[in-house]
Amino acid sequence: MIIKLLKFAVLALFTLLSVGHASAQDKNNPYAVGLGTNVIDLSNLPGNTVNYNFSQFLSRISYEKYLKKGFTLQLAGTVNSLTKDGMAGNPMKETQYWSADLSVKYDLNNLIGELKNWFDPYVFLGGSYVNFSDAYARLVNLGTGFNTWITENIGFNSQISYRKGDSEKISEHWQLSLGLVYKFGGKDTDGDGIKDSDDLCPNVAGSESMNGCPDTDVEIVLNKKDEFNFKASGKNKNIKLLIDVVEAVNGTSKCNKHKEFFA
């Protein structure tokens, strides 16, 4: 069942690669939660599926808080039941495994430039508190992964981590995970579609071209029939001068200079 779910998720991931359009977790969506499954591999090198200890679905949960400049703090917890010892998939006595992880992630888009706004690769480094049967150990936890955003707030997550410490009871091992992630927390007080963190006028609705501020300026556009229209453009100008120009165009100006200019 787990293998089928993984295959389905991978297939869905590649299907959605060409249609993703959202962006990475940042100050506009500073929080994220994730749910998924995990695989523990007790071998020296990952890649051989005969050594994989598949867990039940929803066996990993994570919570993240964006810090700044591409750095995110992640707290995660996983559970698993180990039946393979990592030596060519040899069976072992079933052993319960769980871990609590605290890591700092770095979004590689901040380093190499954003390749695609839906693709969010990262690296991470932190520590794990691992329980293996009756043994406990603190391990270094490092790895890499990526998010693929399918909407502005929802995406697929996949990552691999290497865990190593100096415990004699718990050896180095690998953990692979796959799941869904949901980011949230951005505010848009004025409802103009621009998050407050990027909105220069967060309490007044505006346009993206004006960085969230309303465009209150008036510009006159004359057509071939000498009719005029008003449109928003640039910064506030002298309204009195604009009124004079309008009156001159309409022939109602009391200023002879204006009348002659627009005659």
C-alpha positions as CSV (number, residue, x, y, z in Angstrom):
1,M,0.0,0.0,0.0
2,I,2.8,2.4,0.9
3,I,4.7,1.7,-2.3
4,K,1.6,2.4,-4.3
5,L,1.1,5.7,-2.5
6,L,4.7,6.7,-3.2
7,K,4.4,5.8,-6.9
8,F,1.2,7.8,-7.2
9,A,2.8,10.8,-5.5
10,V,5.9,10.7,-7.7
11,L,3.7,10.4,-10.8
12,A,1.5,13.3,-9.7
13,L,4.7,15.3,-9.0
14,F,6.0,15.0,-12.5
15,T,2.6,15.6,-14.0
16,L,2.3,18.9,-12.1
17,L,5.9,20.2,-12.9
18,S,4.7,22.1,-15.9
19,V,1.7,23.7,-14.3
20,G,3.0,24.9,-10.9
21,H,2.9,28.6,-10.5
22,A,3.4,29.5,-6.8
23,S,6.4,30.7,-4.9
24,A,8.5,29.5,-2.0
25,Q,7.9,29.9,1.7
26,D,8.9,33.5,2.6
27,K,7.9,36.5,4.7
28,N,4.5,36.6,2.9
29,N,3.7,33.0,4.1
30,P,6.0,32.6,7.2
31,Y,4.5,29.4,8.6
32,A,4.1,25.9,7.1
33,V,2.9,22.5,8.3
34,G,3.6,19.2,6.6
35,L,2.2,15.7,6.7
36,G,3.7,12.6,5.0
37,T,5.4,9.3,5.3
38,N,9.0,8.3,5.9
39,V,11.5,5.6,5.1
40,I,14.4,4.5,7.3
41,D,17.5,3.0,5.6
42,L,20.1,1.4,8.0
43,S,22.6,0.8,5.2
44,N,25.7,2.9,4.6
45,L,24.4,4.3,1.3
46,P,20.8,4.9,0.3
47,G,19.3,3.8,-2.9
48,N,18.7,0.0,-2.6
49,T,15.0,-0.3,-1.9
50,V,15.5,-3.8,-0.4
51,N,16.8,-2.0,2.7
52,Y,13.9,0.4,3.1
53,N,11.8,0.3,6.2
54,F,8.5,1.8,5.0
55,S,6.3,3.4,7.6
56,Q,2.6,3.8,7.6
57,F,1.2,6.9,5.8
58,L,1.1,10.1,8.0
59,S,4.1,9.0,10.0
60,R,5.9,12.3,9.7
61,I,4.7,15.8,10.8
62,S,6.6,19.1,10.6
63,Y,6.1,22.7,11.5
64,E,8.2,25.5,10.1
65,K,8.7,29.2,10.7
66,Y,10.4,31.4,8.2
67,L,13.2,33.6,9.7
68,K,14.8,35.8,7.1
69,K,17.1,35.9,4.0
70,G,16.0,32.4,3.0
71,F,16.4,30.7,6.4
72,T,13.6,28.7,8.0
73,L,13.4,26.9,11.3
74,Q,11.8,23.4,11.2
75,L,10.6,21.1,13.9
76,A,9.7,17.6,12.8
77,G,8.7,14.3,14.3
78,T,8.7,10.8,12.8
79,V,7.8,7.3,13.7
80,N,8.6,4.0,12.0
81,S,8.8,0.3,12.6
82,L,12.1,-1.3,11.5
83,T,12.2,-4.9,10.2
84,K,15.3,-4.7,7.9
85,D,18.8,-4.3,9.2
86,G,20.3,-2.6,6.2
87,M,22.4,-5.6,5.1
88,A,20.9,-6.6,1.8
89,G,17.5,-6.4,3.3
90,N,18.1,-9.1,5.9
91,P,15.2,-9.3,8.4
92,M,15.6,-8.2,12.0
93,K,13.4,-8.2,15.0
94,E,10.8,-5.6,14.7
95,T,12.0,-2.5,16.5
96,Q,10.1,0.8,17.1
97,Y,11.8,4.0,16.0
98,W,10.9,7.6,16.6
99,S,12.8,10.9,16.3
100,A,12.3,14.6,17.1
101,D,14.3,16.9,14.8
102,L,15.2,20.6,15.0
103,S,16.8,21.9,11.8
104,V,17.6,25.2,10.0
105,K,16.8,25.1,6.3
106,Y,18.2,27.4,3.6
107,D,16.4,28.1,0.4
108,L,18.8,27.6,-2.5
109,N,16.8,30.0,-4.6
110,N,18.3,32.8,-2.6
111,L,21.8,31.6,-3.6
112,I,21.5,30.5,-7.2
113,G,18.5,32.6,-8.2
114,E,14.9,31.4,-8.7
115,L,14.9,28.8,-11.4
116,K,11.2,28.3,-11.4
117,N,8.7,30.0,-9.0
118,W,7.1,26.6,-8.3
119,F,10.4,24.8,-7.5
120,D,11.9,25.3,-4.1
121,P,15.2,23.4,-3.4
122,Y,16.8,23.6,0.0
123,V,19.5,22.2,2.3
124,F,19.3,21.8,6.0
125,L,21.4,21.1,9.1
126,G,20.3,20.4,12.7
127,G,20.0,17.8,15.4
128,S,17.8,14.8,16.1
129,Y,16.9,13.0,19.3
130,V,16.4,9.4,18.2
131,N,14.8,6.4,20.0
132,F,15.8,3.0,18.7
133,S,14.2,0.2,20.8
134,D,15.4,1.0,24.3
135,A,18.3,3.2,23.2
136,Y,18.4,7.0,22.9
137,A,20.9,9.2,21.2
138,R,21.5,12.7,19.9
139,L,22.5,12.7,16.3
140,V,23.6,15.3,13.7
141,N,20.9,15.6,11.0
142,L,21.8,17.1,7.6
143,G,20.4,16.7,4.1
144,T,18.6,18.2,1.2
145,G,15.1,18.4,-0.3
146,F,12.7,20.4,-2.3
147,N,9.1,21.7,-2.4
148,T,7.1,21.7,-5.5
149,W,4.2,24.2,-5.2
150,I,1.0,23.2,-7.0
151,T,-1.0,26.2,-5.7
152,E,0.0,29.4,-3.8
153,N,-0.1,27.5,-0.5
154,I,0.0,23.8,-1.1
155,G,2.9,21.7,-2.4
156,F,4.7,18.3,-2.5
157,N,7.7,17.9,-0.3
158,S,10.5,15.4,-0.7
159,Q,13.8,15.2,1.3
160,I,16.6,12.9,2.3
161,S,18.6,13.2,5.6
162,Y,21.7,11.6,6.9
163,R,21.9,11.0,10.7
164,K,25.1,10.4,12.5
165,G,26.3,10.5,16.1
166,D,28.8,8.9,18.5
167,S,26.3,6.4,20.0
168,E,27.3,2.8,19.9
169,K,23.7,1.6,20.2
170,I,22.3,3.7,17.3
171,S,24.3,3.7,14.1
172,E,24.3,6.2,11.3
173,H,21.4,5.9,9.0
174,W,19.3,7.6,6.4
175,Q,15.7,8.9,6.3
176,L,13.7,9.7,3.2
177,S,10.4,11.4,3.4
178,L,7.6,12.4,1.1
179,G,4.5,14.3,1.8
180,L,2.3,17.5,1.5
181,V,3.2,20.9,2.8
182,Y,0.9,23.8,3.5
183,K,2.2,27.4,4.0
184,F,0.1,30.2,5.6
185,G,0.2,33.3,7.8
186,G,0.5,36.1,5.3
187,K,-1.8,39.1,5.9
188,D,-3.5,41.3,3.3
189,T,-5.3,43.9,5.4
190,D,-6.7,46.0,2.6
191,G,-7.6,43.0,0.4
192,D,-5.8,44.2,-2.7
193,G,-4.0,40.9,-3.3
194,I,-0.6,42.3,-2.1
195,K,0.6,40.9,1.3
196,D,1.2,43.5,4.0
197,S,5.0,42.8,4.1
198,D,5.2,44.0,0.4
199,D,2.5,46.6,0.6
200,L,3.6,50.2,1.0
201,C,0.0,51.1,1.8
202,P,-1.3,48.1,3.8
203,N,-4.4,49.8,5.0
204,V,-5.6,51.2,1.6
205,A,-6.2,49.1,-1.5
206,G,-3.9,49.7,-4.4
207,S,-2.3,48.2,-7.4
208,E,0.7,46.0,-7.9
209,S,2.4,48.5,-10.2
210,M,2.2,51.1,-7.3
211,N,3.5,48.6,-4.7
212,G,0.1,48.3,-3.1
213,C,-0.7,52.1,-3.0
214,P,-3.7,53.6,-4.8
215,D,-3.0,55.7,-7.9
216,T,-4.8,59.0,-7.4
217,D,-3.1,61.0,-10.1
218,V,-4.9,62.3,-13.1
219,E,-3.6,62.5,-16.7
220,I,-5.4,63.9,-19.6
221,V,-5.5,62.0,-22.9
222,L,-6.6,64.0,-26.0
223,N,-8.1,62.1,-28.9
224,K,-8.5,63.2,-32.5
225,K,-11.9,64.8,-31.7
226,D,-10.3,66.9,-29.0
227,E,-12.3,65.0,-26.4
228,F,-10.5,64.2,-23.1
229,N,-10.4,61.3,-20.7
230,F,-8.9,60.9,-17.3
231,K,-6.7,58.1,-16.3
232,A,-4.5,57.2,-13.3
233,S,-0.8,57.7,-13.8
234,G,2.3,58.8,-11.9
235,K,2.2,60.9,-8.8
236,N,-0.1,63.7,-7.8
237,K,0.1,66.8,-10.0
238,N,-1.2,70.3,-9.8
239,I,-5.0,69.8,-10.1
240,K,-5.7,73.4,-10.7
241,L,-3.5,73.3,-13.8
242,L,-5.3,70.2,-15.1
243,I,-8.6,72.0,-14.6
244,D,-7.3,74.9,-16.6
245,V,-6.3,72.6,-19.4
246,V,-9.7,70.9,-19.4
247,E,-11.5,74.2,-19.6
248,A,-9.3,75.2,-22.4
249,V,-10.1,72.1,-24.4
250,N,-13.8,72.6,-23.8
251,G,-13.6,76.2,-24.7
252,T,-14.8,77.3,-21.3
253,S,-11.5,78.8,-20.1
254,K,-11.4,82.4,-19.0
255,C,-7.7,82.5,-19.8
256,N,-7.1,83.8,-23.4
257,K,-3.6,82.3,-23.4
258,H,-5.1,78.8,-22.8
259,K,-7.8,79.4,-25.5
260,E,-5.2,80.4,-28.1
261,F,-2.9,77.4,-27.2
262,F,-5.7,74.9,-27.6
263,A,-7.5,76.6,-30.4
